[in-house]
Amino acid sequence: MTGSPSADSAGADDDAKAQRAGVRQEATAAGDARVYQAGRDLRILSIRIPRSIRNAFLVLVVLTLLGGGAWAVVRWVLPAYAPTYKTQFLMDTTAVADSGDADAVAASLRTVVGNAGDSDALALRRFGGECGTGGNTAQLVDFGTDNRQDIVRAAQQAPVGGRATLLRGIVQAVDDFSGTFAFGADQRAKQVNRIVVVTRHGKDACDDDTDFVRREIADRIRAAGLKIEFRLIGYQVPEDQSESLKSIATAGSNPAEPVFAHTRADLDAALEWSTNTEPVLRNATKIVDVLNPAVTRINTAVREIDEGRLGEAGQNLDRAREPHIGTEFEDLGGRAKTPEGRDVNDRAAQLREQQKTVLDAADRMLEAARDKASLNVRHEAFEKAASDYNTQVDAMNKALAGLRAKAPAAR
């Protein structure tokens, strides 16, 4: 006869069931530490995690997430807000025979900064003082996109006197570009970092070795890890110092011959060219250089359609669909403040729209070919769109050639 189970065996069964149930968590008398137990036919493993370690782990996780977010800001967000151009004006404020010369530079700056691009970050530094002293150069206005009037006022109020500490001024101007935003993100421009020097002297008053001066400037640029262009404007520079100024001009990236201005009108033209006209030409040229190959690829696709190679035609049309010239268009739009700037900006916009028209006409040809429909009408539409595009390119090239012809002549 089978008897009923005893109370001891029932309790043992209950304990076994509890162990086989999986994981059991219980609070201990040691405070907030927790015990994690694993069962299910295994011996129980207990791990005690004190509150201090648990909190430290949570802090580490939060810091890791914050660090990842900071890296994303540095890598992706800040560059999107970088200025298109960063331009530092370096102004010679040494004593001059004609006291009105300093006012001439300030007046020229007033015009050019007013025409500068909306996304240009401008700054102003002066040089002139005694050799070996800390005050022989100083940044009067830091980089910014809304500091135009500050630059004009600082140029007008800059103290005049001292010797031509040209080397010290350029070296410190280069260092101004090596500052950083938060998290170590550099402040380089999207397109061009540059220093526009307006000097009455072609040599440094503290060092007669022009080759040393040039090498020192070039070494400082390399140490900064940036490409920095120099645009040197010699305002009434003595004839015997012109060659040394030309040598200094080669220290920067994309070197250009110095422009020698003899009159106030020369100075106005030289500053306007270096500050605003040259960027307009550069951006418009880049736009044409990107759109033209895209249209050439479209023409190739049309030939492939005519030959029945529809797959290859589709690939070429896809490649021609997204020319990467958004920054150039943005910069041109921000410089449409002079008649020449507005003209080039309008032509560039029309050229981009016409390129899209050419692409749309080719897309319709490809669609008709895939449907095995007649291509005659669509072919005529494409030929007209392509012809109109070529006409607009020719007009743009003539406009740009006209602007280049206005460049101040180097001596």
C-alpha positions as CSV (number, residue, x, y, z in Angstrom):
1,M,0.0,0.0,0.0
2,T,1.4,3.3,-1.0
3,G,1.6,6.0,1.7
4,S,1.3,9.7,1.2
5,P,4.6,11.7,1.0
6,S,6.0,13.1,4.2
7,A,6.3,16.8,5.0
8,D,10.2,16.6,4.7
9,S,10.1,15.1,1.2
10,A,7.5,17.6,0.1
11,G,9.7,20.5,1.3
12,A,12.6,19.0,-0.5
13,D,10.6,18.8,-3.7
14,D,9.5,22.4,-3.3
15,D,13.2,23.4,-3.0
16,A,14.2,21.5,-6.0
17,K,11.3,23.1,-8.0
18,A,12.5,26.5,-6.9
19,Q,16.0,25.7,-8.1
20,R,14.8,24.4,-11.4
21,A,12.7,27.5,-12.0
22,G,15.6,29.5,-13.3
23,V,17.0,32.6,-11.9
24,R,16.2,33.9,-8.4
25,Q,17.1,37.4,-7.1
26,E,17.1,38.2,-3.5
27,A,18.1,41.2,-1.3
28,T,20.7,40.7,1.3
29,A,21.2,42.3,4.6
30,A,24.4,43.9,3.4
31,G,22.6,46.9,2.0
32,D,21.7,47.4,-1.6
33,A,24.0,44.8,-3.0
34,R,22.1,42.2,-5.0
35,V,22.7,38.5,-5.4
36,Y,22.1,36.9,-8.8
37,Q,21.6,33.1,-8.7
38,A,21.5,30.6,-11.6
39,G,20.0,27.2,-11.2
40,R,18.3,24.7,-13.5
41,D,20.3,21.6,-12.8
42,L,23.4,23.6,-12.1
43,R,25.0,24.6,-8.8
44,I,23.9,28.1,-7.8
45,L,26.4,30.9,-8.8
46,S,26.1,34.1,-6.7
47,I,27.6,37.4,-7.8
48,R,27.5,40.4,-5.5
49,I,27.6,43.8,-7.1
50,P,28.0,46.7,-4.6
51,R,26.2,49.9,-5.2
52,S,29.5,51.9,-5.7
53,I,30.6,49.6,-8.6
54,R,27.1,49.6,-10.2
55,N,27.0,53.4,-10.1
56,A,30.5,53.7,-11.5
57,F,29.5,51.4,-14.4
58,L,26.4,53.6,-15.1
59,V,28.6,56.7,-15.1
60,L,31.0,55.0,-17.6
61,V,28.1,54.2,-19.9
62,V,26.8,57.7,-19.8
63,L,30.3,59.2,-20.5
64,T,30.7,56.8,-23.4
65,L,27.5,57.9,-24.9
66,L,28.3,61.5,-24.4
67,G,31.8,61.0,-25.9
68,G,30.2,59.4,-28.9
69,G,27.9,62.3,-29.3
70,A,30.7,64.8,-29.0
71,W,32.7,62.9,-31.6
72,A,29.6,63.0,-34.0
73,V,29.3,66.8,-33.4
74,V,33.0,67.3,-34.2
75,R,33.0,65.0,-37.2
76,W,29.7,65.9,-38.8
77,V,27.9,68.9,-37.3
78,L,30.6,71.6,-36.8
79,P,32.1,71.2,-40.4
80,A,28.6,71.9,-41.8
81,Y,28.6,75.3,-40.0
82,A,32.2,76.2,-41.1
83,P,32.6,79.3,-43.1
84,T,33.1,78.9,-46.9
85,Y,36.1,81.3,-46.8
86,K,38.2,82.4,-43.9
87,T,40.0,85.7,-44.7
88,Q,42.4,87.5,-42.4
89,F,43.3,91.0,-43.5
90,L,46.8,91.9,-42.3
91,M,47.3,95.7,-42.3
92,D,50.6,97.6,-42.3
93,T,50.3,100.4,-39.7
94,T,53.9,101.6,-39.7
95,A,54.6,105.3,-39.8
96,V,54.3,106.7,-43.3
97,A,55.1,110.0,-44.9
98,D,51.5,110.7,-45.9
99,S,49.3,110.4,-42.9
100,G,46.3,109.9,-45.2
101,D,47.6,106.5,-46.4
102,A,46.3,104.7,-43.3
103,D,42.9,106.2,-43.9
104,A,43.0,105.0,-47.5
105,V,43.5,101.4,-46.4
106,A,40.6,101.7,-43.9
107,A,38.4,103.2,-46.6
108,S,39.2,100.4,-49.1
109,L,38.4,97.8,-46.4
110,R,35.1,99.4,-45.8
111,T,34.1,98.7,-49.4
112,V,35.4,95.2,-49.8
113,V,34.1,93.8,-46.5
114,G,30.6,95.1,-47.4
115,N,30.8,93.1,-50.6
116,A,32.2,90.0,-48.9
117,G,30.3,86.7,-49.1
118,D,27.7,86.1,-46.4
119,S,29.5,82.9,-45.3
120,D,32.9,84.5,-45.2
121,A,34.6,84.6,-41.8
122,L,36.7,87.8,-41.7
123,A,39.3,89.0,-39.3
124,L,41.8,91.9,-39.0
125,R,45.3,92.0,-37.7
126,R,47.9,94.8,-37.8
127,F,51.7,94.8,-37.9
128,G,54.1,97.6,-37.1
129,G,56.2,98.3,-34.0
130,E,59.6,97.6,-32.5
131,C,61.6,94.5,-33.2
132,G,61.4,91.9,-30.4
133,T,58.4,93.5,-28.6
134,G,55.1,91.8,-28.0
135,G,53.1,94.7,-29.4
136,N,54.6,94.8,-32.9
137,T,51.5,92.9,-34.2
138,A,48.0,92.4,-32.8
139,Q,44.7,90.9,-33.9
140,L,42.2,93.7,-33.8
141,V,39.1,91.7,-34.8
142,D,38.7,88.0,-34.5
143,F,37.1,85.8,-37.1
144,G,33.4,86.2,-37.6
145,T,30.7,86.5,-40.2
146,D,28.9,89.5,-38.6
147,N,31.9,91.7,-37.8
148,R,32.1,93.9,-40.9
149,Q,31.6,97.2,-39.1
150,D,34.0,96.1,-36.3
151,I,36.7,95.6,-38.9
152,V,36.1,99.1,-40.5
153,R,36.2,100.8,-37.1
154,A,39.3,98.9,-35.9
155,A,41.1,99.8,-39.2
156,Q,40.3,103.5,-38.8
157,Q,41.4,103.5,-35.1
158,A,44.5,101.4,-35.4
159,P,47.6,103.1,-34.0
160,V,50.2,104.2,-36.6
161,G,53.9,104.0,-36.0
162,G,56.9,101.7,-35.6
163,R,58.9,99.6,-38.0
164,A,57.7,97.1,-40.6
165,T,57.5,93.8,-38.6
166,L,56.1,92.0,-41.6
167,L,57.4,88.5,-40.7
168,R,56.0,88.7,-37.2
169,G,52.7,89.9,-38.5
170,I,52.3,87.0,-41.0
171,V,53.5,84.3,-38.6
172,Q,51.0,85.4,-36.0
173,A,48.3,85.7,-38.7
174,V,49.0,82.0,-39.5
175,D,48.7,81.1,-35.9
176,D,45.3,82.7,-35.8
177,F,44.0,80.0,-38.1
178,S,45.1,77.2,-35.8
179,G,42.6,77.9,-33.0
180,T,39.9,75.3,-32.2
181,F,36.3,75.1,-31.4
182,A,35.0,73.0,-28.5
183,F,36.1,69.3,-28.5
184,G,39.2,70.2,-30.6
185,A,37.4,70.8,-33.9
186,D,39.5,73.0,-36.1
187,Q,38.2,76.2,-37.6
188,R,39.3,75.7,-41.2
189,A,37.1,76.9,-43.9
190,K,35.1,74.7,-46.3
191,Q,37.0,76.0,-49.3
192,V,39.8,78.5,-48.7
193,N,41.9,79.8,-45.8
194,R,43.7,83.0,-46.8
195,I,45.6,86.0,-45.6
196,V,45.3,89.3,-47.5
197,V,48.3,91.4,-46.7
198,V,48.2,95.2,-47.4
199,T,51.8,96.4,-46.9
200,R,53.8,99.5,-47.5
201,H,57.0,97.4,-47.3
202,G,58.4,94.5,-49.2
203,K,61.0,93.5,-46.6
204,D,60.9,92.9,-42.9
205,A,62.6,95.6,-40.9
206,C,63.9,93.2,-38.3
207,D,65.4,90.6,-40.7
208,D,67.0,91.4,-44.0
209,D,67.3,87.8,-45.1
210,T,64.2,87.5,-47.3
211,D,64.8,83.7,-47.9
212,F,64.7,83.1,-44.2
213,V,61.5,85.1,-43.8
214,R,59.9,83.0,-46.6
215,R,61.1,79.7,-45.1
216,E,59.9,80.7,-41.6
217,I,56.4,81.5,-42.9
218,A,56.2,78.3,-44.9
219,D,57.4,76.2,-41.9
220,R,54.7,77.9,-39.7
221,I,52.0,77.1,-42.3
222,R,53.1,73.4,-42.4
223,A,53.1,73.2,-38.6
224,A,49.5,74.5,-38.6
225,G,48.5,71.7,-40.9
226,L,46.5,74.0,-43.1
227,K,46.5,75.2,-46.7
228,I,46.7,79.0,-46.4
229,E,46.8,81.2,-49.5
230,F,48.5,84.6,-49.4
231,R,47.3,87.6,-51.4
232,L,49.9,90.3,-51.1
233,I,49.1,93.9,-52.0
234,G,52.0,96.3,-52.0
235,Y,50.7,99.8,-51.6
236,Q,53.3,102.3,-52.8
237,V,56.1,99.8,-52.0
238,P,59.6,101.1,-52.8
239,E,60.8,99.8,-56.1
240,D,63.9,98.1,-54.6
241,Q,61.7,96.0,-52.3
242,S,59.3,94.5,-54.9
243,E,61.4,91.4,-55.5
244,S,61.5,90.5,-51.8
245,L,57.7,90.8,-51.6
246,K,57.4,88.5,-54.6
247,S,59.6,85.9,-52.8
248,I,57.5,86.1,-49.6
249,A,54.3,85.6,-51.7
250,T,55.5,82.1,-52.6
251,A,55.3,80.9,-49.0
252,G,51.6,80.1,-49.1
253,S,49.6,77.5,-50.9
254,N,48.4,78.4,-54.4
255,P,50.8,81.3,-54.6
256,A,50.0,84.4,-56.7
257,E,52.1,87.3,-57.7
258,P,51.8,90.3,-55.5
259,V,49.7,93.2,-56.8
260,F,51.5,96.6,-56.5
261,A,49.0,99.5,-56.0
262,H,50.3,103.0,-56.6
263,T,47.1,105.0,-56.1
264,R,44.0,104.7,-54.0
265,A,42.0,103.5,-57.0
266,D,44.7,100.8,-57.5
267,L,44.3,99.8,-53.9
268,D,40.5,99.6,-54.1
269,A,40.7,97.4,-57.2
270,A,43.3,95.1,-55.7
271,L,41.5,94.5,-52.5
272,E,38.1,94.0,-54.3
273,W,39.8,91.5,-56.6
274,S,41.5,89.5,-53.8
275,T,38.5,89.5,-51.5
276,N,35.5,89.0,-53.7
277,T,36.1,88.7,-57.4
278,E,38.6,85.9,-57.2
279,P,36.2,83.7,-55.2
280,V,33.4,84.4,-57.7
281,L,35.6,83.2,-60.5
282,R,36.8,80.2,-58.6
283,N,33.3,79.0,-57.7
284,A,31.8,79.7,-61.1
285,T,34.7,77.8,-62.8
286,K,34.3,74.9,-60.5
287,I,30.5,74.8,-61.3
288,V,31.2,74.7,-65.0
289,D,34.0,72.1,-64.6
290,V,31.5,69.8,-62.7
291,L,28.5,70.4,-64.9
292,N,30.3,69.9,-68.2
293,P,31.5,66.4,-67.5
294,A,28.0,65.5,-66.3
295,V,26.5,66.6,-69.6
296,T,29.2,64.7,-71.5
297,R,28.2,61.6,-69.6
298,I,24.6,62.3,-70.6
299,N,25.6,62.5,-74.2
300,T,27.4,59.2,-73.8
301,A,24.2,57.7,-72.4
302,V,22.2,59.0,-75.4
303,R,24.6,57.3,-77.8
304,E,24.2,54.1,-75.8
305,I,20.4,54.4,-76.0
306,D,20.7,54.7,-79.8
307,E,22.9,51.6,-79.9
308,G,20.5,49.6,-77.7
309,R,22.8,49.4,-74.6
310,L,20.1,50.5,-72.2
311,G,21.7,49.1,-69.1
312,E,24.9,51.1,-69.6
313,A,22.9,54.2,-70.5
314,G,21.0,54.0,-67.2
315,Q,24.2,53.8,-65.3
316,N,25.7,56.8,-67.0
317,L,22.5,58.8,-66.3
318,D,22.6,57.9,-62.7
319,R,26.2,59.0,-62.4
320,A,25.3,62.4,-64.0
321,R,22.4,63.0,-61.6
322,E,24.1,64.4,-58.6
323,P,26.9,66.9,-59.3
324,H,28.5,67.9,-55.9
325,I,28.6,71.7,-56.2
326,G,26.3,72.8,-53.4
327,T,29.0,74.7,-51.5
328,E,30.0,76.6,-54.7
329,F,26.4,77.7,-55.4
330,E,25.9,78.7,-51.8
331,D,29.0,80.9,-51.9
332,L,28.1,82.5,-55.2
333,G,24.7,83.4,-53.9
334,G,26.3,85.1,-50.9
335,R,28.5,87.2,-53.1
336,A,25.7,88.5,-55.4
337,K,26.2,92.0,-54.1
338,T,27.9,93.6,-57.1
339,P,26.6,93.7,-60.8
340,E,29.3,91.2,-61.8
341,G,28.6,88.9,-58.8
342,R,24.8,88.9,-59.5
343,D,25.4,88.3,-63.2
344,V,27.7,85.2,-62.6
345,N,25.3,83.9,-59.9
346,D,22.3,84.1,-62.3
347,R,24.2,82.5,-65.1
348,A,25.3,79.6,-62.9
349,A,21.8,79.0,-61.7
350,Q,20.5,79.0,-65.2
351,L,23.2,76.6,-66.3
352,R,22.4,74.1,-63.5
353,E,18.7,74.2,-64.5
354,Q,19.6,73.6,-68.1
355,Q,21.7,70.7,-67.2
356,K,18.7,69.2,-65.4
357,T,16.6,69.8,-68.6
358,V,19.2,67.9,-70.6
359,L,19.1,65.1,-68.1
360,D,15.3,64.9,-68.1
361,A,15.3,64.7,-71.9
362,A,17.7,61.8,-71.8
363,D,15.6,60.1,-69.1
364,R,12.6,60.3,-71.3
365,M,14.6,58.8,-74.2
366,L,15.6,55.9,-72.1
367,E,12.1,55.3,-70.9
368,A,10.8,55.3,-74.5
369,A,13.6,52.9,-75.5
370,R,12.6,50.5,-72.7
371,D,9.0,50.7,-73.9
372,K,10.2,50.1,-77.5
373,A,8.6,53.3,-78.6
374,S,9.8,55.7,-81.3
375,L,12.7,57.9,-80.2
376,N,12.4,60.6,-82.9
377,V,10.4,63.2,-80.9
378,R,12.4,62.6,-77.7
379,H,15.7,62.7,-79.6
380,E,14.8,66.1,-81.1
381,A,13.9,67.4,-77.6
382,F,17.2,66.2,-76.2
383,E,19.2,67.8,-79.1
384,K,17.5,71.2,-78.4
385,A,18.2,71.0,-74.7
386,A,21.8,70.1,-75.3
387,S,22.3,72.9,-77.8
388,D,20.8,75.4,-75.3
389,Y,23.1,74.2,-72.6
390,N,26.2,74.7,-74.9
391,T,25.0,78.2,-75.7
392,Q,24.7,79.0,-72.0
393,V,28.2,77.5,-71.3
394,D,29.7,79.7,-74.0
395,A,28.0,82.8,-72.5
396,M,29.3,81.9,-69.0
397,N,32.8,81.4,-70.2
398,K,32.8,84.8,-71.9
399,A,31.6,86.4,-68.7
400,L,34.3,84.8,-66.7
401,A,36.9,85.8,-69.2
402,G,35.7,89.4,-68.9
403,L,36.2,89.2,-65.1
404,R,39.7,87.7,-65.5
405,A,40.6,90.6,-67.7
406,K,39.9,93.0,-64.8
407,A,42.5,91.4,-62.6
408,P,45.0,93.9,-61.3
409,A,48.3,93.5,-63.2
410,A,51.3,92.2,-61.3
411,R,54.4,94.2,-61.7
